[in-house]
Amino acid sequence: MGFVKSSPASQCADLRTAYHDCFNRWFSERFSKGQCDKEECVAEWEKYRACLAENLKEKHLRNILLEAEESYFPNKGHDGSRSCYNHQ
């Protein structure tokens, strides 16, 4: 057996599972029945997102992802919106 590096995702696997379980429960038990509570699963999402962000930062991947996004979406507005038109 060789050395296995842990990925950012694997370090956050438990938080990912908790978020996905919450989301799937919310979707099947509430949203699909017309109940829309936007605050459902927010805590789970924030914990998972923070874990991913921290691990990406530690591995210097965040800047790479931001640069890739900028090159892929060159017309992205300053407010984060994507525009189909390049207004001049």
The 8 nearest C-alpha neighbors of each residue, nearest first, counted from 0:
[[1, 2, 3, 4, 5, 6, 9, 10],
 [2, 0, 3, 4, 5, 6, 9, 10],
 [1, 3, 4, 0, 5, 6, 9, 10],
 [4, 2, 1, 5, 0, 6, 9, 10],
 [5, 3, 6, 2, 9, 1, 7, 10],
 [4, 6, 9, 3, 7, 10, 8, 2],
 [5, 7, 9, 8, 4, 10, 54, 11],
 [8, 6, 54, 10, 9, 51, 55, 11],
 [7, 9, 11, 6, 10, 12, 51, 5],
 [10, 8, 12, 6, 11, 7, 5, 13],
 [9, 11, 7, 8, 12, 6, 5, 54],
 [10, 12, 8, 9, 14, 13, 50, 15],
 [13, 11, 9, 15, 14, 10, 8, 16],
 [14, 12, 16, 15, 11, 17, 10, 9],
 [15, 13, 17, 47, 11, 16, 12, 18],
 [16, 14, 12, 18, 13, 17, 47, 19],
 [15, 17, 13, 19, 14, 18, 20, 12],
 [16, 18, 14, 20, 15, 19, 21, 13],
 [19, 17, 43, 21, 15, 16, 20, 44],
 [18, 20, 22, 16, 21, 17, 23, 15],
 [21, 19, 17, 23, 18, 22, 16, 24],
 [20, 22, 18, 24, 19, 23, 40, 25],
 [23, 21, 19, 25, 24, 20, 26, 18],
 [22, 24, 26, 20, 25, 21, 19, 27],
 [23, 25, 21, 27, 22, 26, 28, 20],
 [26, 24, 22, 29, 28, 23, 27, 21],
 [25, 27, 30, 23, 24, 29, 28, 31],
 [26, 28, 24, 31, 25, 29, 23, 30],
 [29, 27, 25, 24, 26, 30, 31, 32],
 [30, 28, 34, 32, 25, 31, 26, 27],
 [29, 31, 26, 34, 33, 32, 35, 25],
 [30, 32, 27, 33, 29, 26, 28, 34],
 [33, 31, 29, 30, 34, 28, 27, 26],
 [32, 34, 30, 31, 35, 29, 28, 36],
 [35, 33, 29, 30, 32, 36, 31, 28],
 [34, 36, 30, 37, 33, 29, 39, 32],
 [37, 35, 38, 39, 34, 30, 29, 25],
 [36, 38, 39, 35, 41, 40, 34, 30],
 [39, 37, 36, 41, 40, 42, 35, 44],
 [38, 40, 37, 41, 36, 25, 22, 21],
 [41, 39, 43, 42, 21, 44, 22, 38],
 [42, 40, 44, 43, 38, 39, 45, 37],
 [43, 41, 45, 44, 40, 46, 39, 38],
 [42, 44, 18, 40, 46, 41, 45, 47],
 [45, 43, 41, 47, 42, 46, 18, 48],
 [44, 46, 48, 42, 47, 43, 49, 41],
 [47, 45, 49, 43, 44, 48, 50, 42],
 [48, 46, 14, 50, 44, 45, 49, 15],
 [47, 49, 45, 51, 50, 46, 44, 52],
 [50, 48, 52, 46, 51, 47, 45, 53],
 [49, 51, 47, 53, 48, 52, 11, 46],
 [52, 50, 48, 54, 49, 53, 55, 7],
 [53, 51, 49, 55, 50, 54, 56, 48],
 [54, 52, 56, 50, 55, 51, 49, 57],
 [53, 55, 57, 7, 51, 56, 52, 50],
 [56, 54, 60, 52, 58, 61, 53, 57],
 [55, 57, 59, 53, 54, 58, 61, 52],
 [58, 56, 54, 55, 59, 53, 60, 52],
 [57, 59, 55, 60, 56, 54, 61, 7],
 [60, 58, 56, 57, 61, 55, 62, 63],
 [59, 61, 55, 63, 58, 62, 56, 64],
 [60, 62, 64, 55, 63, 56, 59, 65],
 [63, 61, 65, 64, 60, 66, 59, 56],
 [62, 64, 60, 66, 61, 65, 67, 59],
 [65, 63, 67, 61, 62, 66, 68, 60],
 [64, 66, 62, 68, 67, 63, 69, 61],
 [67, 65, 69, 63, 68, 64, 62, 70],
 [68, 66, 64, 70, 69, 65, 71, 63],
 [67, 69, 71, 65, 66, 70, 72, 64],
 [70, 68, 66, 72, 67, 71, 73, 65],
 [69, 71, 67, 68, 73, 72, 66, 65],
 [70, 72, 68, 69, 73, 67, 66, 74],
 [73, 71, 69, 74, 75, 70, 68, 81],
 [72, 74, 69, 70, 75, 71, 68, 76],
 [75, 73, 72, 82, 85, 76, 81, 83],
 [76, 74, 81, 72, 73, 80, 82, 79],
 [75, 77, 80, 78, 79, 81, 74, 82],
 [76, 78, 79, 75, 80, 81, 74, 82],
 [77, 79, 76, 80, 75, 81, 82, 74],
 [80, 78, 76, 77, 75, 81, 82, 74],
 [81, 79, 76, 78, 75, 82, 77, 74],
 [82, 80, 75, 76, 74, 79, 83, 72],
 [81, 83, 84, 74, 75, 80, 76, 85],
 [84, 82, 81, 85, 74, 75, 86, 72],
 [85, 83, 82, 86, 74, 81, 87, 75],
 [84, 86, 74, 87, 83, 82, 75, 73],
 [87, 85, 84, 82, 74, 83, 76, 75],
 [86, 85, 84, 74, 76, 82, 83, 75]]
